[in-house]
Amino acid sequence: MELIKHFWVGWVGFTLIMSSVKSLFDVNIWIAFAFLLGSVIVDIDHYIWYVSKFRKYNIVDCYSFFLRDRDIKVYRNKFLVLHKWTSLILVLVVSFLIQNFILLMFVYGWFLHLMLDGK
């Protein structure tokens, strides 16, 4: 859950999409924004897990917990559905089936997120 790293890498992808791909495919800003969103929003499952485990809703405490206490036993037994490859593949297949390019760009950002996490 390194939001700053995920955001900046997603931002680089966003700017690359907007600068290079836009000239080739007439990409609008929502497609590039979907990539940026996919590279960051995946960490929402950390917050959902934290709230369900500790019944605390403070997002700052949650962020501190995941940065500080990532090696404790309770954290190692977590299930983060958005950090599973099967979830990513399922959404990838859906994006191809419904032929939604914005969703596909979201999945590319999500893929980058998982690669940065070393999953």
Chimera marker file (.cmm) of the C-alpha trace (Angstrom):
<marker_set name="trace">
<marker id="1" x="0.000" y="0.000" z="0.000" r="1" g="1" b="0" radius="0.5"/>
<marker id="2" x="2.492" y="2.541" z="-1.207" r="1" g="1" b="0" radius="0.5"/>
<marker id="3" x="0.037" y="5.069" z="-2.591" r="1" g="1" b="0" radius="0.5"/>
<marker id="4" x="2.597" y="7.721" z="-3.479" r="1" g="1" b="0" radius="0.5"/>
<marker id="5" x="4.647" y="5.286" z="-5.566" r="1" g="1" b="0" radius="0.5"/>
<marker id="6" x="1.534" y="3.929" z="-7.281" r="1" g="1" b="0" radius="0.5"/>
<marker id="7" x="0.246" y="7.431" z="-7.970" r="1" g="1" b="0" radius="0.5"/>
<marker id="8" x="3.466" y="8.702" z="-9.550" r="1" g="1" b="0" radius="0.5"/>
<marker id="9" x="3.977" y="5.637" z="-11.705" r="1" g="1" b="0" radius="0.5"/>
<marker id="10" x="0.334" y="5.875" z="-12.732" r="1" g="1" b="0" radius="0.5"/>
<marker id="11" x="0.829" y="9.572" z="-13.467" r="1" g="1" b="0" radius="0.5"/>
<marker id="12" x="3.769" y="8.775" z="-15.740" r="1" g="1" b="0" radius="0.5"/>
<marker id="13" x="1.591" y="6.257" z="-17.563" r="1" g="1" b="0" radius="0.5"/>
<marker id="14" x="-1.195" y="8.820" z="-17.748" r="1" g="1" b="0" radius="0.5"/>
<marker id="15" x="1.056" y="11.451" z="-19.308" r="1" g="1" b="0" radius="0.5"/>
<marker id="16" x="2.590" y="8.942" z="-21.713" r="1" g="1" b="0" radius="0.5"/>
<marker id="17" x="-0.851" y="7.855" z="-22.862" r="1" g="1" b="0" radius="0.5"/>
<marker id="18" x="-1.997" y="11.432" z="-23.261" r="1" g="1" b="0" radius="0.5"/>
<marker id="19" x="1.127" y="12.554" z="-25.118" r="1" g="1" b="0" radius="0.5"/>
<marker id="20" x="2.018" y="9.637" z="-27.390" r="1" g="1" b="0" radius="0.5"/>
<marker id="21" x="-1.072" y="7.509" z="-27.862" r="1" g="1" b="0" radius="0.5"/>
<marker id="22" x="-3.415" y="10.495" z="-28.182" r="1" g="1" b="0" radius="0.5"/>
<marker id="23" x="-1.871" y="11.484" z="-31.481" r="1" g="1" b="0" radius="0.5"/>
<marker id="24" x="-2.264" y="7.960" z="-32.857" r="1" g="1" b="0" radius="0.5"/>
<marker id="25" x="-5.720" y="6.970" z="-31.666" r="1" g="1" b="0" radius="0.5"/>
<marker id="26" x="-7.459" y="10.198" z="-30.652" r="1" g="1" b="0" radius="0.5"/>
<marker id="27" x="-7.541" y="9.099" z="-27.003" r="1" g="1" b="0" radius="0.5"/>
<marker id="28" x="-9.638" y="11.228" z="-24.696" r="1" g="1" b="0" radius="0.5"/>
<marker id="29" x="-8.649" y="12.127" z="-21.163" r="1" g="1" b="0" radius="0.5"/>
<marker id="30" x="-11.010" y="9.556" z="-19.583" r="1" g="1" b="0" radius="0.5"/>
<marker id="31" x="-9.072" y="6.671" z="-21.079" r="1" g="1" b="0" radius="0.5"/>
<marker id="32" x="-5.799" y="7.958" z="-19.662" r="1" g="1" b="0" radius="0.5"/>
<marker id="33" x="-7.510" y="8.758" z="-16.358" r="1" g="1" b="0" radius="0.5"/>
<marker id="34" x="-8.782" y="5.156" z="-16.174" r="1" g="1" b="0" radius="0.5"/>
<marker id="35" x="-5.155" y="3.983" z="-16.320" r="1" g="1" b="0" radius="0.5"/>
<marker id="36" x="-4.181" y="6.338" z="-13.493" r="1" g="1" b="0" radius="0.5"/>
<marker id="37" x="-7.189" y="5.296" z="-11.431" r="1" g="1" b="0" radius="0.5"/>
<marker id="38" x="-6.463" y="1.600" z="-11.983" r="1" g="1" b="0" radius="0.5"/>
<marker id="39" x="-2.916" y="2.006" z="-10.742" r="1" g="1" b="0" radius="0.5"/>
<marker id="40" x="-4.028" y="3.578" z="-7.441" r="1" g="1" b="0" radius="0.5"/>
<marker id="41" x="-7.610" y="2.610" z="-6.515" r="1" g="1" b="0" radius="0.5"/>
<marker id="42" x="-6.732" y="-1.081" z="-6.219" r="1" g="1" b="0" radius="0.5"/>
<marker id="43" x="-5.442" y="-0.370" z="-2.717" r="1" g="1" b="0" radius="0.5"/>
<marker id="44" x="-9.017" y="0.204" z="-1.517" r="1" g="1" b="0" radius="0.5"/>
<marker id="45" x="-9.089" y="-3.471" z="-0.537" r="1" g="1" b="0" radius="0.5"/>
<marker id="46" x="-6.423" y="-2.729" z="2.102" r="1" g="1" b="0" radius="0.5"/>
<marker id="47" x="-8.809" y="-0.244" z="3.698" r="1" g="1" b="0" radius="0.5"/>
<marker id="48" x="-11.770" y="-2.648" z="3.482" r="1" g="1" b="0" radius="0.5"/>
<marker id="49" x="-9.679" y="-5.397" z="5.123" r="1" g="1" b="0" radius="0.5"/>
<marker id="50" x="-8.473" y="-2.995" z="7.833" r="1" g="1" b="0" radius="0.5"/>
<marker id="51" x="-12.015" y="-1.835" z="8.681" r="1" g="1" b="0" radius="0.5"/>
<marker id="52" x="-13.365" y="-5.389" z="8.760" r="1" g="1" b="0" radius="0.5"/>
<marker id="53" x="-10.504" y="-6.574" z="10.971" r="1" g="1" b="0" radius="0.5"/>
<marker id="54" x="-10.172" y="-3.696" z="13.449" r="1" g="1" b="0" radius="0.5"/>
<marker id="55" x="-13.530" y="-1.863" z="13.151" r="1" g="1" b="0" radius="0.5"/>
<marker id="56" x="-11.683" y="1.457" z="12.790" r="1" g="1" b="0" radius="0.5"/>
<marker id="57" x="-12.549" y="3.853" z="9.963" r="1" g="1" b="0" radius="0.5"/>
<marker id="58" x="-9.620" y="6.261" z="10.196" r="1" g="1" b="0" radius="0.5"/>
<marker id="59" x="-7.865" y="6.109" z="6.820" r="1" g="1" b="0" radius="0.5"/>
<marker id="60" x="-4.666" y="7.679" z="8.203" r="1" g="1" b="0" radius="0.5"/>
<marker id="61" x="-4.391" y="4.948" z="10.844" r="1" g="1" b="0" radius="0.5"/>
<marker id="62" x="-5.015" y="2.360" z="8.148" r="1" g="1" b="0" radius="0.5"/>
<marker id="63" x="-2.263" y="3.778" z="5.952" r="1" g="1" b="0" radius="0.5"/>
<marker id="64" x="0.133" y="3.883" z="8.919" r="1" g="1" b="0" radius="0.5"/>
<marker id="65" x="-0.730" y="0.297" z="9.821" r="1" g="1" b="0" radius="0.5"/>
<marker id="66" x="0.117" y="-1.021" z="6.384" r="1" g="1" b="0" radius="0.5"/>
<marker id="67" x="3.366" y="0.908" z="6.169" r="1" g="1" b="0" radius="0.5"/>
<marker id="68" x="4.480" y="0.167" z="9.725" r="1" g="1" b="0" radius="0.5"/>
<marker id="69" x="3.082" y="-3.262" z="10.601" r="1" g="1" b="0" radius="0.5"/>
<marker id="70" x="3.237" y="-5.154" z="7.340" r="1" g="1" b="0" radius="0.5"/>
<marker id="71" x="5.155" y="-8.077" z="8.865" r="1" g="1" b="0" radius="0.5"/>
<marker id="72" x="2.924" y="-8.883" z="11.804" r="1" g="1" b="0" radius="0.5"/>
<marker id="73" x="1.042" y="-12.163" z="11.869" r="1" g="1" b="0" radius="0.5"/>
<marker id="74" x="-2.469" y="-10.717" z="11.463" r="1" g="1" b="0" radius="0.5"/>
<marker id="75" x="-1.439" y="-8.920" z="8.299" r="1" g="1" b="0" radius="0.5"/>
<marker id="76" x="0.123" y="-11.981" z="6.673" r="1" g="1" b="0" radius="0.5"/>
<marker id="77" x="-3.206" y="-13.826" z="6.842" r="1" g="1" b="0" radius="0.5"/>
<marker id="78" x="-5.128" y="-11.166" z="4.944" r="1" g="1" b="0" radius="0.5"/>
<marker id="79" x="-7.197" y="-11.673" z="1.816" r="1" g="1" b="0" radius="0.5"/>
<marker id="80" x="-7.088" y="-8.728" z="-0.569" r="1" g="1" b="0" radius="0.5"/>
<marker id="81" x="-9.333" y="-9.580" z="-3.499" r="1" g="1" b="0" radius="0.5"/>
<marker id="82" x="-8.063" y="-6.785" z="-5.749" r="1" g="1" b="0" radius="0.5"/>
<marker id="83" x="-4.483" y="-7.974" z="-5.277" r="1" g="1" b="0" radius="0.5"/>
<marker id="84" x="-5.212" y="-11.409" z="-6.782" r="1" g="1" b="0" radius="0.5"/>
<marker id="85" x="-4.339" y="-12.200" z="-10.387" r="1" g="1" b="0" radius="0.5"/>
<marker id="86" x="-7.606" y="-14.082" z="-10.827" r="1" g="1" b="0" radius="0.5"/>
<marker id="87" x="-9.585" y="-10.898" z="-10.141" r="1" g="1" b="0" radius="0.5"/>
<marker id="88" x="-7.503" y="-9.012" z="-12.682" r="1" g="1" b="0" radius="0.5"/>
<marker id="89" x="-7.935" y="-11.716" z="-15.322" r="1" g="1" b="0" radius="0.5"/>
<marker id="90" x="-11.688" y="-11.829" z="-14.718" r="1" g="1" b="0" radius="0.5"/>
<marker id="91" x="-12.043" y="-8.073" z="-15.266" r="1" g="1" b="0" radius="0.5"/>
<marker id="92" x="-9.711" y="-8.279" z="-18.284" r="1" g="1" b="0" radius="0.5"/>
<marker id="93" x="-11.960" y="-10.910" z="-19.871" r="1" g="1" b="0" radius="0.5"/>
<marker id="94" x="-15.042" y="-8.810" z="-19.125" r="1" g="1" b="0" radius="0.5"/>
<marker id="95" x="-13.413" y="-5.753" z="-20.719" r="1" g="1" b="0" radius="0.5"/>
<marker id="96" x="-12.781" y="-7.765" z="-23.896" r="1" g="1" b="0" radius="0.5"/>
<marker id="97" x="-16.283" y="-9.248" z="-23.903" r="1" g="1" b="0" radius="0.5"/>
<marker id="98" x="-18.022" y="-5.914" z="-23.591" r="1" g="1" b="0" radius="0.5"/>
<marker id="99" x="-15.346" y="-4.219" z="-25.741" r="1" g="1" b="0" radius="0.5"/>
<marker id="100" x="-14.803" y="-1.368" z="-23.317" r="1" g="1" b="0" radius="0.5"/>
<marker id="101" x="-11.469" y="0.364" z="-23.930" r="1" g="1" b="0" radius="0.5"/>
<marker id="102" x="-11.748" y="2.517" z="-20.799" r="1" g="1" b="0" radius="0.5"/>
<marker id="103" x="-12.118" y="-0.592" z="-18.629" r="1" g="1" b="0" radius="0.5"/>
<marker id="104" x="-9.186" y="-2.155" z="-20.466" r="1" g="1" b="0" radius="0.5"/>
<marker id="105" x="-7.001" y="0.845" z="-19.622" r="1" g="1" b="0" radius="0.5"/>
<marker id="106" x="-8.116" y="0.529" z="-15.993" r="1" g="1" b="0" radius="0.5"/>
<marker id="107" x="-6.964" y="-3.099" z="-16.087" r="1" g="1" b="0" radius="0.5"/>
<marker id="108" x="-3.584" y="-2.026" z="-17.520" r="1" g="1" b="0" radius="0.5"/>
<marker id="109" x="-3.154" y="0.359" z="-14.587" r="1" g="1" b="0" radius="0.5"/>
<marker id="110" x="-4.212" y="-2.414" z="-12.211" r="1" g="1" b="0" radius="0.5"/>
<marker id="111" x="-1.660" y="-4.743" z="-13.815" r="1" g="1" b="0" radius="0.5"/>
<marker id="112" x="1.059" y="-2.141" z="-13.296" r="1" g="1" b="0" radius="0.5"/>
<marker id="113" x="-0.018" y="-1.823" z="-9.654" r="1" g="1" b="0" radius="0.5"/>
<marker id="114" x="0.347" y="-5.563" z="-9.069" r="1" g="1" b="0" radius="0.5"/>
<marker id="115" x="3.726" y="-5.575" z="-10.777" r="1" g="1" b="0" radius="0.5"/>
<marker id="116" x="4.942" y="-2.756" z="-8.519" r="1" g="1" b="0" radius="0.5"/>
<marker id="117" x="3.717" y="-4.685" z="-5.490" r="1" g="1" b="0" radius="0.5"/>
<marker id="118" x="5.677" y="-7.724" z="-6.615" r="1" g="1" b="0" radius="0.5"/>
<marker id="119" x="2.618" y="-9.970" z="-6.754" r="1" g="1" b="0" radius="0.5"/>
<link id1="1" id2="2" r="1" g="1" b="0" radius="0.2"/>
<link id1="2" id2="3" r="1" g="1" b="0" radius="0.2"/>
<link id1="3" id2="4" r="1" g="1" b="0" radius="0.2"/>
<link id1="4" id2="5" r="1" g="1" b="0" radius="0.2"/>
<link id1="5" id2="6" r="1" g="1" b="0" radius="0.2"/>
<link id1="6" id2="7" r="1" g="1" b="0" radius="0.2"/>
<link id1="7" id2="8" r="1" g="1" b="0" radius="0.2"/>
<link id1="8" id2="9" r="1" g="1" b="0" radius="0.2"/>
<link id1="9" id2="10" r="1" g="1" b="0" radius="0.2"/>
<link id1="10" id2="11" r="1" g="1" b="0" radius="0.2"/>
<link id1="11" id2="12" r="1" g="1" b="0" radius="0.2"/>
<link id1="12" id2="13" r="1" g="1" b="0" radius="0.2"/>
<link id1="13" id2="14" r="1" g="1" b="0" radius="0.2"/>
<link id1="14" id2="15" r="1" g="1" b="0" radius="0.2"/>
<link id1="15" id2="16" r="1" g="1" b="0" radius="0.2"/>
<link id1="16" id2="17" r="1" g="1" b="0" radius="0.2"/>
<link id1="17" id2="18" r="1" g="1" b="0" radius="0.2"/>
<link id1="18" id2="19" r="1" g="1" b="0" radius="0.2"/>
<link id1="19" id2="20" r="1" g="1" b="0" radius="0.2"/>
<link id1="20" id2="21" r="1" g="1" b="0" radius="0.2"/>
<link id1="21" id2="22" r="1" g="1" b="0" radius="0.2"/>
<link id1="22" id2="23" r="1" g="1" b="0" radius="0.2"/>
<link id1="23" id2="24" r="1" g="1" b="0" radius="0.2"/>
<link id1="24" id2="25" r="1" g="1" b="0" radius="0.2"/>
<link id1="25" id2="26" r="1" g="1" b="0" radius="0.2"/>
<link id1="26" id2="27" r="1" g="1" b="0" radius="0.2"/>
<link id1="27" id2="28" r="1" g="1" b="0" radius="0.2"/>
<link id1="28" id2="29" r="1" g="1" b="0" radius="0.2"/>
<link id1="29" id2="30" r="1" g="1" b="0" radius="0.2"/>
<link id1="30" id2="31" r="1" g="1" b="0" radius="0.2"/>
<link id1="31" id2="32" r="1" g="1" b="0" radius="0.2"/>
<link id1="32" id2="33" r="1" g="1" b="0" radius="0.2"/>
<link id1="33" id2="34" r="1" g="1" b="0" radius="0.2"/>
<link id1="34" id2="35" r="1" g="1" b="0" radius="0.2"/>
<link id1="35" id2="36" r="1" g="1" b="0" radius="0.2"/>
<link id1="36" id2="37" r="1" g="1" b="0" radius="0.2"/>
<link id1="37" id2="38" r="1" g="1" b="0" radius="0.2"/>
<link id1="38" id2="39" r="1" g="1" b="0" radius="0.2"/>
<link id1="39" id2="40" r="1" g="1" b="0" radius="0.2"/>
<link id1="40" id2="41" r="1" g="1" b="0" radius="0.2"/>
<link id1="41" id2="42" r="1" g="1" b="0" radius="0.2"/>
<link id1="42" id2="43" r="1" g="1" b="0" radius="0.2"/>
<link id1="43" id2="44" r="1" g="1" b="0" radius="0.2"/>
<link id1="44" id2="45" r="1" g="1" b="0" radius="0.2"/>
<link id1="45" id2="46" r="1" g="1" b="0" radius="0.2"/>
<link id1="46" id2="47" r="1" g="1" b="0" radius="0.2"/>
<link id1="47" id2="48" r="1" g="1" b="0" radius="0.2"/>
<link id1="48" id2="49" r="1" g="1" b="0" radius="0.2"/>
<link id1="49" id2="50" r="1" g="1" b="0" radius="0.2"/>
<link id1="50" id2="51" r="1" g="1" b="0" radius="0.2"/>
<link id1="51" id2="52" r="1" g="1" b="0" radius="0.2"/>
<link id1="52" id2="53" r="1" g="1" b="0" radius="0.2"/>
<link id1="53" id2="54" r="1" g="1" b="0" radius="0.2"/>
<link id1="54" id2="55" r="1" g="1" b="0" radius="0.2"/>
<link id1="55" id2="56" r="1" g="1" b="0" radius="0.2"/>
<link id1="56" id2="57" r="1" g="1" b="0" radius="0.2"/>
<link id1="57" id2="58" r="1" g="1" b="0" radius="0.2"/>
<link id1="58" id2="59" r="1" g="1" b="0" radius="0.2"/>
<link id1="59" id2="60" r="1" g="1" b="0" radius="0.2"/>
<link id1="60" id2="61" r="1" g="1" b="0" radius="0.2"/>
<link id1="61" id2="62" r="1" g="1" b="0" radius="0.2"/>
<link id1="62" id2="63" r="1" g="1" b="0" radius="0.2"/>
<link id1="63" id2="64" r="1" g="1" b="0" radius="0.2"/>
<link id1="64" id2="65" r="1" g="1" b="0" radius="0.2"/>
<link id1="65" id2="66" r="1" g="1" b="0" radius="0.2"/>
<link id1="66" id2="67" r="1" g="1" b="0" radius="0.2"/>
<link id1="67" id2="68" r="1" g="1" b="0" radius="0.2"/>
<link id1="68" id2="69" r="1" g="1" b="0" radius="0.2"/>
<link id1="69" id2="70" r="1" g="1" b="0" radius="0.2"/>
<link id1="70" id2="71" r="1" g="1" b="0" radius="0.2"/>
<link id1="71" id2="72" r="1" g="1" b="0" radius="0.2"/>
<link id1="72" id2="73" r="1" g="1" b="0" radius="0.2"/>
<link id1="73" id2="74" r="1" g="1" b="0" radius="0.2"/>
<link id1="74" id2="75" r="1" g="1" b="0" radius="0.2"/>
<link id1="75" id2="76" r="1" g="1" b="0" radius="0.2"/>
<link id1="76" id2="77" r="1" g="1" b="0" radius="0.2"/>
<link id1="77" id2="78" r="1" g="1" b="0" radius="0.2"/>
<link id1="78" id2="79" r="1" g="1" b="0" radius="0.2"/>
<link id1="79" id2="80" r="1" g="1" b="0" radius="0.2"/>
<link id1="80" id2="81" r="1" g="1" b="0" radius="0.2"/>
<link id1="81" id2="82" r="1" g="1" b="0" radius="0.2"/>
<link id1="82" id2="83" r="1" g="1" b="0" radius="0.2"/>
<link id1="83" id2="84" r="1" g="1" b="0" radius="0.2"/>
<link id1="84" id2="85" r="1" g="1" b="0" radius="0.2"/>
<link id1="85" id2="86" r="1" g="1" b="0" radius="0.2"/>
<link id1="86" id2="87" r="1" g="1" b="0" radius="0.2"/>
<link id1="87" id2="88" r="1" g="1" b="0" radius="0.2"/>
<link id1="88" id2="89" r="1" g="1" b="0" radius="0.2"/>
<link id1="89" id2="90" r="1" g="1" b="0" radius="0.2"/>
<link id1="90" id2="91" r="1" g="1" b="0" radius="0.2"/>
<link id1="91" id2="92" r="1" g="1" b="0" radius="0.2"/>
<link id1="92" id2="93" r="1" g="1" b="0" radius="0.2"/>
<link id1="93" id2="94" r="1" g="1" b="0" radius="0.2"/>
<link id1="94" id2="95" r="1" g="1" b="0" radius="0.2"/>
<link id1="95" id2="96" r="1" g="1" b="0" radius="0.2"/>
<link id1="96" id2="97" r="1" g="1" b="0" radius="0.2"/>
<link id1="97" id2="98" r="1" g="1" b="0" radius="0.2"/>
<link id1="98" id2="99" r="1" g="1" b="0" radius="0.2"/>
<link id1="99" id2="100" r="1" g="1" b="0" radius="0.2"/>
<link id1="100" id2="101" r="1" g="1" b="0" radius="0.2"/>
<link id1="101" id2="102" r="1" g="1" b="0" radius="0.2"/>
<link id1="102" id2="103" r="1" g="1" b="0" radius="0.2"/>
<link id1="103" id2="104" r="1" g="1" b="0" radius="0.2"/>
<link id1="104" id2="105" r="1" g="1" b="0" radius="0.2"/>
<link id1="105" id2="106" r="1" g="1" b="0" radius="0.2"/>
<link id1="106" id2="107" r="1" g="1" b="0" radius="0.2"/>
<link id1="107" id2="108" r="1" g="1" b="0" radius="0.2"/>
<link id1="108" id2="109" r="1" g="1" b="0" radius="0.2"/>
<link id1="109" id2="110" r="1" g="1" b="0" radius="0.2"/>
<link id1="110" id2="111" r="1" g="1" b="0" radius="0.2"/>
<link id1="111" id2="112" r="1" g="1" b="0" radius="0.2"/>
<link id1="112" id2="113" r="1" g="1" b="0" radius="0.2"/>
<link id1="113" id2="114" r="1" g="1" b="0" radius="0.2"/>
<link id1="114" id2="115" r="1" g="1" b="0" radius="0.2"/>
<link id1="115" id2="116" r="1" g="1" b="0" radius="0.2"/>
<link id1="116" id2="117" r="1" g="1" b="0" radius="0.2"/>
<link id1="117" id2="118" r="1" g="1" b="0" radius="0.2"/>
<link id1="118" id2="119" r="1" g="1" b="0" radius="0.2"/>
</marker_set>
